[in-house]
Amino acid sequence: MELFWILLFSSVHPLTGGQGVYAPANAQIVHSGEACNVKDDNISERIYTIKEGDTLVLQCIVKGHPRPQVRWTKTAGSASDKFQEKPIFNETLRIESIKRIKGGRYYCKADNGVGVAAIKSIRVDVQYLDVPVLTVHQTISDVRGSYYQEKTVFLRCTVNSNPPARFIWKRGNVLIEQSKDNGVDIYEPLYTQGETKVLKLKNLRPRDFADYTCQVSVRNVCNIEDKSITFRLTNATSPPIIRLSVNDTVVVDPGQDVLLNCEVTAGFPPPTVVWSLYPRSLPLSAQVRGPTLILRAVTLDDAGTYNCTAVNNVGNPARKIVNLVVRTMSNLTFQITPDSNKDSETIQMGRDLKLSCHVDATPQDKVNYTWYKNGAPVFNSESLILLRSDPDMAPGTSSLEIVDMKFRDLATYSCVANFPGSRVPELRVDVNISQNSVSPPLLSVPPGGQVVSVREGGNVELVCLVVDGKPRPPILWSRAEKDLLMPSGTAVMETADGRLRLKNVSRDMMGAYRCQTAPYNGLNIKRRELQVQLNVQFPPILDPVFQDARSRNSQMVTLRCNILRSNPPRLTDIRWFRNGDAIRMPMADLKEMPELKFKLEPTNNGSYECRVSNNAGTSTCTFNVSAQPYNAEFYFDTPNPVRILKGNNYSYNLQWTQKDPEATDRIIGYWINVRKNKQNVLWKQIDLKGKEPEPGVLISHTISDLKIPLSYEVRLSPITTYSTGDFVSRIIQYSEPYTYPRPSDHVCGFENERICGFSQDRSDIFDWTRQNHLTRNPKRSANTGPDTDRSGSKEGYYMYIETSFPRLQGDKARLLSPLFNVSSVRGPKGSGRVPYCVSFYYHMKGKHIGTLNVLLRVRSIASVDSVVWMKSGHQGPEWRKAFFDISPSGPFQIVFEGIRGPSFEGDIAIDDVSITMGKCKQENTVASAVLIGRSHTLPVASRLTFGLSCILLLLYR
């Protein structure tokens, strides 16, 4: 199914003094296509009801000049709708297989920069009904006074639906009614109104052990069928219990296989076990075999929290969690910290010294650090203190403190990090401690390296070297200006040799860069830092890059090229060119804005360039200088303005405006070339000399003798005394304003909720109602209205007016047929109108019967209603048939108008409506009818039945 919505902006407003500009303006909304329901809310906003999974098409029809840009947006989605639909720039918005989260308010905004933008909105209500979920909960209470235990069972049925669902409970195939069984209670829990129903079985009885069905329904809205779920309650029903074969945390090496078993120890019905990985899906290599999860050759990406869930819809699901950790170890670093209490930056005898070792690892707390001195393991002593986790350093850092350093402490110290019992390779770092092996670093920028210049798009290297110091730490680069990131997108970049290499340099990378010594793999002292300035050179930035300059012949033209920015700012050259050839002129002043003045002649029209250079390159301002008129601008009209002529021809009213007609030589007319679309053959050439444009005024020309259904390309170009302007083109396609329903061979018996495309009139007092024998109100008035439909079936539907309170005498209800198009249908030879036969059955039983009118509503500039059939008063207990001819002059609707009589016994019904192309066939028994202003003769009609089960079209005025 496809759903269409057409938004029409039909009027345009010229702006005083404008150059043929028209702002888009609001007009009317036209709905086209099938929908579950279309109605207006209290603020006259259109509401479309559509079934989930169907296709929604929203079309925004707009007029204006210049052509408006249409922008679709969406807001006000459902509670679970957390996205903002991206704007779509198109007249038609199509949503395939619509989902519930796509429901909400859609806005169509048309804007062409003239006046106020035109905005229309429609609310899309997506209808759905999920399969319900039934869960069972049990409680046991000790009733001491009677010395017995009472067991209560709660069956909770939950469903997601729109609109809210209706719940029905059954035991076996028997409907459960609370009023007839004291052992049950049916209620809605708090905060879940319309979503959950609970069936409470009090003091469980033997007959309560049975099959229970929860059936949910949205009353066939959008033809959504009822859904149900069944649960068998027995004395063995119990919630699931599970246990894991492993600990809550499992630590493994990369490449290992992992087997996780989730054993079900209790639960009936047998629970279903599901494995999941939060917050992502299971690895592709994962194998699930019942309650067992197997992970082959795990990698770092497989680490995470795995969940085992057992569900049998009894009680709460049983859950167990396993945290899988995959060991990893990298980036082993060291620090040498002199005696911090003495603010020392060197190693000195008699003072303390700390050596620290850190590795990035998972899990960090499982890393084992071992210290060696000259290859021998180090143990705690008075002069050597081992810290498994140094509180003064980053978490997971091990330190070796040398107290009151002596000559014997000068040695090579080694730190080894590993996972005990793991296959992950250990990491090792050696630190040589001697009087000559440790000294503070000294940073230096090479001569001429404080400011580095590079042309935009080139490559550059910034250098900051450690010229002294042992050991030499890495260099960390960052932007000196706060909040600016490095070209890599990170705040800091590390370089081992102090050389920062940048590629494809852009002007936004220009600025100061800070280089600092890293606090690791060297002395842990005050960081050294310097700055390097990067200067990015780029050619001048000019305005305009391109300009279309139009002027009359023999007038002075001035071209200016503005220099916005330049690096370096000093210019080296300014030159002017025409059509690629240099213009001879005095040397330009490099400090002044480039400017060129000349008198426009037919010989010097063309392309002018101003080329401005600096040491980084050359940029160009380009001017297209011409006495040719500007292009014409077609008036934009989404539904092509087509008028049908005699024969198989149609005409097209071409409309356009002329941009700035006084900017160039006087426009004396236009050339129009008409070609058959996709063909190079010239079909028609029209000379419109004498049509001169005026500012703000539309120019029009009717192109006739176009063949249905061919399309054409129209090219339009303005003409001056000296030249012809460039052409603009558009495609003309044959179309009618809207697609109306066509004749078919069905009778409308109102058997589905769409009632064959009929709709309620919004301007009447009350509505017609669809019902059958089974859906009648049991408290209805007994002496009025039909017992069955026209065929005698109790299941068959019909439409009727309910005249009970609060209806008053004279209240009217109108039922509108779809809008039928007759513009392309010919009548009999010698007649310009096509006859139609309208046939229906009516039921008018009751002593207070009012009047049933049938009106013909013809659409033209204004809608015209005329009564073509009427009947008043009691007509007996049976269904009666009425039929009559009509010959509408244009698109038409049939209107059934029921008028309430003096009291409540006045229900009127109709059924089996058809419209037949051709005159009505004579019946053996003459129908009881009063024809207003028409012949009483009922001629022979075609047997082709024109049904109303066609595509719905609602036209709102």
N, C-alpha and C positions, 0 to 999 in steps of 0.2 A: 504494500500500500504506500502511496505517496501523498503527502499533505502539502498543499500549496497555500501560501498567504501572499496577497499582492497589496502592497502599500502604494497608493496613488497620490502624488502631488500634482494637481491638475492646473493650477492657476499660476501665472507669472506676473511680476510687477516690474515695470520699467522704472529705472532711477532717473530722476530729473537731471538733465545735463550729461547723462552717461553716454558711453560709446556703444549703445546696443547691448546693455547688460541687463539681465533679468535674474532676480533672486529666486531660488526655489521656495515654494510656499505650500503649506498644508492644504489638503482638500478632503479626500475621502479614502476609506479603506475598503478594498475589495478582497474578499476571501474566495479562493478557487481551489477545488480539489476535495478529497475526502478527509473527514476528520471524525473522531468519535463524537465531538460536540464542539460547537462554536457559540459563545455567549458573551455578554457584556457584564462587567461587575459594576459596583455602585459608582465608580468614577469613570464609567464609559470606556474602559480599556478592554480591548479584545482579548479573549482567553481561548486558546486552542488546546483541546484535549487530544492526546495522541498516545497510542499504545507503544510501549517500549519495544524496540526492534524495528519499527516502521521507519520510513524515510520522510523527513521533514524538509519542505522546500519553502523558503520565505523569499518573496520577490518584492523589491522596493521600486515602484515606478515613480519617476520624478521628471519634472520639466524644469528648464532654466537655461540661462545663457550667460557666460560660457558654460560648457557642459559641467554639471555638478559632479563632485566626487561623492560616492556613496560609501559610507563606513558603517559596518555592523559591529556592535559590541553586545556583550551579555553581562548582566548582573543579577543579583537576587536569586541565586540558585537555591537548592534545597539545603538542609542543614549539613549534609555530608559533602556538599559541593564546595570545595575549597580553592577552586581555580577561577581565574578570570580569563574568559575566552578571548583569544587574540582578535584584534579588529580584522575584519575581512572587507577589502575594498572591491565590491562587486555589487551589481544590482540584485543578484540572486545568491542567496545563502542556502546551501544544500547540506543536510546532515544525514548521512547514511546510517541506518541501523541505530537510531537514537537511543541513548542510554539515559537512565534516570537522573544522573548528575548533570545532564544537559538541559534539564528543565529550568525555567526561570524567565526573567524578563529580557527580551531582546529589543535592542534599539537600532533603528535605521536613521542615520543622520546624513542629510544631503547638504553639501556646502560647495559653493563656487566662488567664495570670497566676496559676494555681493549681498549686502543686507544681512539679515539674520538667517542662520542655518535652519532648515526644516527638519524636524525630528518627529518620528512616530515610534510607538512601542507596541509590543504584543507580548502577552504572557503565555508561555508554552507549559502546559501541565502534562507531564509524562505519567501514564497510568501503568501499573505493574502489580503482579501478585506472585510472590515467591512461594516455594513449597514450605509449609510450616515445619517447625521443629518442636517435637514433643519430648519433654523430659519428666522424669518421675522422682519425687522426693518423699521420704518416709520419716515419720516421727513415732516414737513410742513413749507414752506417758503412764505413770503409775497412779492409778485411782485407788487411794488407800481405803477409802470408805467402803468400797465393795470388794476389795482384795482381788483386783484383776488388772491386767495391763491392756491399755487401749492403743491400738495401732491405727494411725491415720496416714493416708497416702494422698499426695498432691500431684495431680497431672497438670503440668504447665505447658500450654500451647502458645508458641510465639511465632509471629509472621511479620515480614516486611511487605507493606502494600501501600498503594495509593490508588483510590481513596481508602480510608480505614476499612478493614475487613469485618465481615460478620462471621461469628463463630457458631458452629453446631457440634454438640457432643453426642456420640452414639456408643451404646454398649452392645456389641455385636452389630445387628442391623436396626436396633431399636433406639429411637430418639430419647435422650435423657432429658426429662423435664423436672426441674427442681421442685416444683409445686406438687409433684406426684410421688416423690421419693424422699423421705426424711433422712436417708442415709447419705445424701449428696448435697453439695453446696457449690454453686457456680458463681464466680465473681471475678472482677478485674483488680489486680494488685495496684497499689499506688504507683504513680509516675510512669505507668505504661499504658495509659488509656488508649484503647483502639488497637493496641499491638499485641496484647497478651490476655488470654483467658485461662483461669485456673479451675479445674474440676477437683473438688475436695471430696474424698471418700472417707466418711467418719466412721470410726469403730468398725474396721474392715470386717465384712461378712463373707461367708463362702461364695455367695453369688457374685461378689465383687471381683472375684478372680475370673477375668474375661478379656476379650479383645476390645480395646477402646479406640475410637476413631475421632480425630479432630478434623472437621471439615471447615474450610475458610472460603469466603466468597466475597467478591466485590459487585455482586448482582449483575454479572454479565456486562459490566462497563467495558467498552471497546472490544466486546466479544471475548473477554478474558474468562476462561473456564475456571470452575471451582478447583481447588487443590485440597488434598487430604493426606493424612498420615495416620497409621495404625500402630498401636503398641499392645502387646500381650502381657497382661499382669498375672503373675503366678505367685505361689507362696515361696518360690525360690528367687524371686527378683531381688537383686542386691547390687550395690555400686561397685565399681572396679577398684582393685588394689594391685599395685605393681611394685617391683623392686628391681634395682639395677645390679648388673654383674660386676660393676667397677665402682671406684670411689667417685665422689662428686667432681674431683679434678683429676684429669689424666694428662700426664706430661710425656711426650714422645719425641723421638728424633725424626728429622726429615727423612722421608723414604720408607718409614715403618708402615706396616698395616695395622689398622685399629679395628677391633671388634667390640661393639657396644650392644649388650643384650638387655632388653627391657621385659622382664618376666611378669606375666599376669598370674597373680596368686589367688584372685577371687573376682567375682562379678558375674551376674546373669541378667540378661542375655550375655553371651560371650562378648567381651569388649573388643573394639577395633583399636589397634595400636598404630599411631602415626608418629614418625620422626620429622623434626623440622630444625632449621638452623636460624637463629635470630641474629640480625634482622633481615637476612637474605635467604635465598633458596639453597637447598642442599647442593654440594659439589656435583659436577657432572659425573665424576668417577664413583660417587656413592652408590652402594647397592643395598636395597632394603628387602629383606626376606622375613616377612611376618614381623615379629617383635625385634628382629636383629638388624642392626645397621653396620655395614662393613665399609671401611674407608681404605682404599688401596694406595700405597706409596704416598702418604700424606705430604703436603707442602705447607709453606707458611700461610698460603691463602685458605687452607682448610681449617685453621684455628678458629675457635669461636665457641659460642654457647649452644649446645645441642639439647633439644627438648624432646622428651618422650611423653606422649599423651595417650591415655587409654580412655575410650568413650563407649558407653553403652546406653546413654540417655537416662541413666538411673543415678540420682544424686549428682554430685559435682564430678567433672572429669578428674582422673588421677594423673598427676604430672610429676616427672622427675627431670632434673637438669644435670647435664654433664658439661663441665668446662674443659674443652680440649685445648691444651697448650703445646705448641710445636717449638722445640728448642731452637734458638738462634743466637749467634754471638758474632760481633763485628766491632771494628773501630776501637782498638785498644789504645788508650792514650796515657801519658804520664805527666806529672807536675813535680817541680822541685821548688819547695817553699823554704827560703832561709828563715832565720829566727824572726818571726813576725813581731815578737815583743820588743825587738831592738830596731825595727824598721830597716832591717838589713836587706841588701840586694845582692850580696855575694856570700860565698862560703867562707866562714871564719872558724878557726880552731877555738874550742872552748865554748862555742855556742851551739844551739839546737838546730837540727835540719830535718825537714819532713819530706819523704818521697811518697807520692800518691799514684795510684793505678786505678783506672776506670775502664770498663768495657760496656758497650751497649749490648744488652742480652735480654732474652725472654726464656724463662722467668728470671727476673733480675735477682731475686732473693736466693736462687738456687746456684748462683755462680760461686765457685770456690777459688780463692786467691792463695797462691803459694809464693813466698819471697825467698830469694837465694842471694847469698853474698859470695862472689867469686865461685859460683857453682854449688855451694853448700847450702842446705836449707837453713833458714833463719828461724830461731825460736826466741820467745820472750826472755829478756834479761834486763838488768838494771840500765844498760846503755841502749838497748834496742827494744822498742815497744811496738808490737803488731796490733793494728786496729782493723778488725774484720769489716766494720762499717763506720767510716769516719764521720762523726756528726758535723764537722766543720766543712765537709765537702758535699758534692752532689750525692744523692742516694745511690747506694751500690758501689761506693768508692772505698777501696782498701788503702791503708797508709802504713808506712814504716817510719817511726820517729827515731832519729838518732839523737840521744841526749848527751850534751856536753861533749861535742865532737872531738875525737883524738885522731892522731895520725893513723892508728890502726883501723879507723873507720873509712879511710880512703880506699875505695874498692869499686868493683863493677857489681851493681845490684840488678837482679832480674825479677820481674813480676810475671807470673804465669797464671792465666785464667782458664778454667775449664769447668765442665759439668761432670761430676763424679758418675762413673758408670755409663757415660754417654759416648756415642760414636761421633759427636760433634768435635771437630779438631780443636785442640787447645790453642790459645794465643799467648805470645810471649813478647815482652819489651825489655831491653837492656838499657841501663842508665849508668854511665861512667862518672863516678864522683872522685874528682881530684882537684888540686889547687889551680890547675891549668885548663881543666875541661869544662868549667862552669863560669860564665861571665855574662853580665847583662847585655841584651841586644841593643843595637843602634840602627835606626832606620835612616834611609837616605833616598832622595829622588835624584836621578841622574841630571846633570846640567841640561837645561832647556826642557826638562820634563815636567816642570811645575805647571805649564800651560801647554796643552796638546791640541792642535787644530787638525780637523779632518773635514773633508767634504761630505755632505749628506749622501748616504748610500754606500760610503766606503767602510773599510775596516781600520781599527785603531788598537793600539796597545798602551795601557797605562802601567807604569813601572814604579814600584816601591820596594827597595831591596833592603835586606838585613845585611849590612856591611860589616858588622862586628857582633860578637856574642856567641856563646856556646851553652847548650845546643841552640840551633837556630829554629825558632818557632814558625809555623805557617803564618800567612798574612790574610787578614779578614778585610774585605772591601764592603763599603756601604755608601749610600748617598748622604752627603753632609746636610742637605736640606731635610728637615723633619718630614716624616710620612711618605717620602718618595721611595719607591721600591727600585731594586736593581733591574736591569734589563731581563734577567731570568725570571722575574716575578717574585723573588724572595727578598727579604730584608738584608741578608748578608750572603756574600759569596766568598768561599775559601780558595786561596791559591797557595800551592806549595812553594813556588819560586818568587812570589810577589808580583807576577805579571798578569794583569787583568786584560783579557783579549775580548774585544767587542766587535761584532760583525753587523754589517748593514745598518750603520749608525743613522739615527733620525734626529731631528731637531729637538724633540722632547727628551732626548738623553743628554742634552747639554746641561752643564752645571758642575758643581764641586763634588769630588769623590773622596771619601775618607779611607785611609789604609791604617790598620792597627795590627799589632802583634797579638797572636792568639794566646789565651791564658793556659794552653796545654801544650805538651811536647816541648817544654822549655821551662824557664823560670816563671814561677807564679808570683810576679811582682807587678808594680804599676805598669799599665799597658802603654807602649809607645805608639804615637800616631802622627801622621802627616796628611796633607791634602794635595790632590792633583785636580786642576781645572781642565774640563773638557770643553773645547770650543768647536761647535759644529757650524760649518759654513754652508750657506745655501744661496741659490740665485735669488734675485729680487722677487718679491711677491707683489703682483700688479693687479689693478682693478680698472676697467673690466677685463676679464679674460677674453670675452667675446661680446660684441655689441652690434646689433642690427640698426644701422643709422640710415634713416630715410629722409629725403629732402626734395624740394622742388628743384628743377633745373634752373640754373642762373642765379642761385642763392648761395651765400657763404656758408660753409660747413666748418665746424671746429671739432677736432678730435683731441681728447685728453686721456693720458695714460697715468693713473695715480700709482705712486710707489708706496706701498703700505709698510713693508719691512724688507731688510736686506742685511746679510751678514757674509762678508764685511760690509759695513754701511757705505763705504766709498764706492761710487760707480766708476766704471772704466770706459763705457761707451753707450751712446744713445743713437739709434738710426731708424729712419722711416722707410718703408717699402710699399709700393703699389703693385699688386699682382706679381709679387716676387722680385721686382726690379727696384733697386735703390733710388730714392728720390734725392735729386741734387738740391742741397740747401745748406746754409751756413752751419758751422760747427755748433752743436747743441751745448748749452750751458749745463754741465753735469749737476749743478746745484739747484736747478729749476725743474718744475714739473714738466715733463715732455708734452708738447702741444703742437698741433698741425692745423693750419687754416688754409682753405682754398675755396675757389668758386666752382660749384658743381656744374659740370657740362656732360652731355651724353657721351663724350669721349673719355672722361675720367671716372666713370662709375667702376666699381670693382672692390677688391679686397685690399685693405690697408693694414699694415703691421707696424707696430712700434716695438723694436727690439732693444731691451735694456740689459746691460751686462755689468757684472762685477767679477772679482777674481774666482768666484765659485761657479759661475755659469751665466747663461742668458735666459731671460724670460720674455714673453711676447704678449702684447695687447693686440687683439685682432678686431677690425671693424669692417663690417660689410656695408659699404656705402652705395646707395642706389636711389634712383628716382622712381623705381618701380613701386607700385602701391603694395601695401601690406596684403597678406592673404585674407580672403573672406573667411568668416567664421559661421559655420552652420548653427542654426538654432537647434538645440538638442531636445528631442522629444522621444521618450522611450517607446511608447506605442506609435508606430509610424502613422502619420496622418494620411490615410488612404481613403479615397472615395471611389466607390464602384460605379462604372458607367454601363451603358447598354452593351450588349454582347458580352464577349469574354474579355473585356478590357477594364482597366482601372487607371486612376489618375493619382498623382502625388503632388501635394502642395509643398514645394521646396522653399524653405525660409532661411535667411541668413542676415548677418550684419557685417558692416565693413569696419575694420579696426582703423582708427585714426585716419579718416578719409582726407583730411585737410593737410596731412603731413607731406604728401607728395603732389605731383601734378594732378590736375582735375580728372576724376574718374568719370568717363563718359558712357560706360556700359559694362556688360559682362558677357563672357562666352560660357555657354553650358554645353558640355559634351556628354552624351548619354550612350553608354555601351552595355551590351548584354554582359552580365557578370561572368567573369572567367573567360571572356572572349576578347580578342584584340580588334574585332571588327567595329568600326564606328557606326553606331546605330542612328543617332540623331545629333545634329548640331544646331543650337538655337542662339541667335544673335539678339542680345537684349540692349542694344544701343539706345540711349535715351533714358535708361534707368540710372539715375545718379543717387548715390547714397547720402543720407542725412544722419548726423550723429544721434544715436539713441533710437533709431527707427528701424524696424524689421523690413526687409525687402523680401518679396515673395513672388514665386512664379509657379504656375500649375503645369506639370508635365503630364500630358494625356497620352492616350492610345498605348498604354503599357499592357502587356499581355499577362493574364492570370495563368499560371502562378509564377511566372519568371521573375527573376531579380535582376537588378541593373546597377552598374556603377555610374555615378554622376560626378563629373569633374567641373568645377566652377573656377573661373579666373577673371579678375577685374581688368578693364581696358582703360588706358589713358591715351592722351593725344600722341605720345611718343613711344609707348611700350605696352606690353601685356604682362600682367603679374603672374606669379606662379599659381598653379592650380591646387585646389584642395578637393578631396574626393570623399564620398560616402556611399554606402550600399543601400539601395532601396529594395525592400523585400515586401512581397504582398502579404498582408495580414489584416485580420479583422480586430477590432478593439479588444474583444475578449472571446474566449472559447466557451460557447454556451452548450447546454445539453442538446443532444440530437434525438430524433425519433428512434424508438426501439420496439420490441414486441412483447412487453410485459405490462401487467396490471399491478398497480400498487395496492397491496393489501395491508400495509403498515406492519408487516410481520417481523421486522427487526428495528432496533432502536434508532437507526438512521432515517427511518420513515421516508425512504426514497428521495431524500434531498429536500423534503418540505421543511419549513422553518416557521417559528412563531413571529408574528408582527410585533415589533417593539413599541408601536404607538397605540396598541389597544389596551383594554382594561385587564383582561385575564387571558389564559392560554387554553388551547385544546389539550386533551390528555389522551395518551395511548393506553389502552387496557384490553383485557379479555375477561372471560367468565371467572377465571381462577384468581385474577388480581383485583377483582372488584372489592370495594369497601363493604364489609358485612353490615355496616350501619347505614347503607345507602337508602335512598327513597325507593320503595318497592314498586310504585306505580308509574315509573318512568324509566327510560333507557332500555337498551336491548339486553337479552340474556346471553346471546351468542353473537358471533360475527355473521356476516351476510350469508356464508355457506352453511351455517348451523353448527359450526365446530366450537366447542367450549375452549379449545386451545388457541383459536384464531383471534387476532387482534383487530381493533378498529380505533378510530379517533372520535372523541365525544367531548361535549362541554358539560361540566358539572355546575348545576345552577343552584346548589344549596348555599347556605350562609358561608362567606359574607357577600355573595353576589346579590346585586340589586337589579330591579327592573331596568332594562335598557343597556345594561353592561354588554360590551361587545368583545368577542374573541375572534381573531383572524389567523388563518393558517395559509401560508404562502407556498405556492409551488416553486420549483426551481425556475430560473429565468431561461426562456427558450428563444433561440435566435432564428429569425426567419429571413434575414437579409440576403442570403445566398440561395434561397429556394424560390422557384418560379411557380406561379399559379397556372391554372388551365389556360389554354390558348384564348387570347383575347382578354385575359384577366391579369391584373397586376398583383393580386393577393392570393395567398394559399388558404383554402378552407381547412379547418380542423374540427373534429368531433370530440366534444367533452362528454364523458360518460362516468357516472358514479351511482352508488347506492346510498340512500339516506334512511334514517330511522327517527321518527318524530312521534313518540307516544307520551301522553301525559296531558292533564287538563290545564297545565300552565305553559304549554309550549309557546315559545316566542316565534322568531323568524330565522330561516336559513336563507342567506343570500349567497349567490356565486357572482363574483366580480371579475371582469377582464381588466388587467392592469397592463397598459402598453407603455413601454419605455421609449422616451425620446428626449428632448431637452428637459422636459418635466414629465413625471409619471401621471397618466390619466387613468382613473378608475371608472368603469361603467358597469352597472348591474345588468347581467345577461340572463339570470335565472333567480327565482325566489319562491319560497313556500312558507306559509305561516299556519299555526294552529295544529291541533291533534290530527294525525294522519293514520292512526291505527297501530296495532302491535307488530306488524310485519315490516320487513325491509322493502323499500320501493326503489325502482330504478328511474333515473333521470338522465336525459341526454339532449344535447343541442349543438348547433354549429356556431363557430366563430371564424372571422376572417381578419386577424390582426394586421395592422399596418407596419409593425416593427417588432422588436423583441418584446415578449409578453410573459406574464405570470397569471395563473389562475388563483383567485383568492376565495377561500371559504370563510364566510362571516356568519357566526352564530350570535344571535341576540337573545338575551335572557328575557323570559316572559314575566308575568306578574308575581309568580311565586316559585317554590322549589321543585315542583313536579313538572319540570320543563327541560329535561336532558335531551340533547340532539346529537346524533351520531352519523358518521359517514364511513364508507368502506369501498374497496375495489375501485379506485379512481384510475381512469385511463384517458389519454388524449390520443386520438387517432388522426393521422394525416388524411384529409379527404372528408367528404360530407358524411353525416351520420346515416347508417342503414335503417330503413323503416322497420319498426317492430309490429308484430301482430296486434299487440295491445299498446295503445298510445300512452306514453309516459305522462304522468300528471305533472305539468310544469307550466309556469307563466313566463313567457319570453318577452323581455323588455325591449320594445322598439325593433323587433325582428320578426320574420315570417314564421308562422306556426307549421309550415310544411317541413317535414323531415326527410330530405333526399337520401338517395343511396350513397353509402360511404365505402371507402376502401376498407378491406379487412385487415390492413396493417395496423396493429395496435401501437400506440405511442406510449411507452411506459415511463414511469418516473423513477425507476431504479437506476438512474444514471449518476454521473459524477456530480457531486454537490457544488452548487455555486450560490453563494449568498452575496448579494449586492447591497451594501449599506449606503444609504444616502447621507 
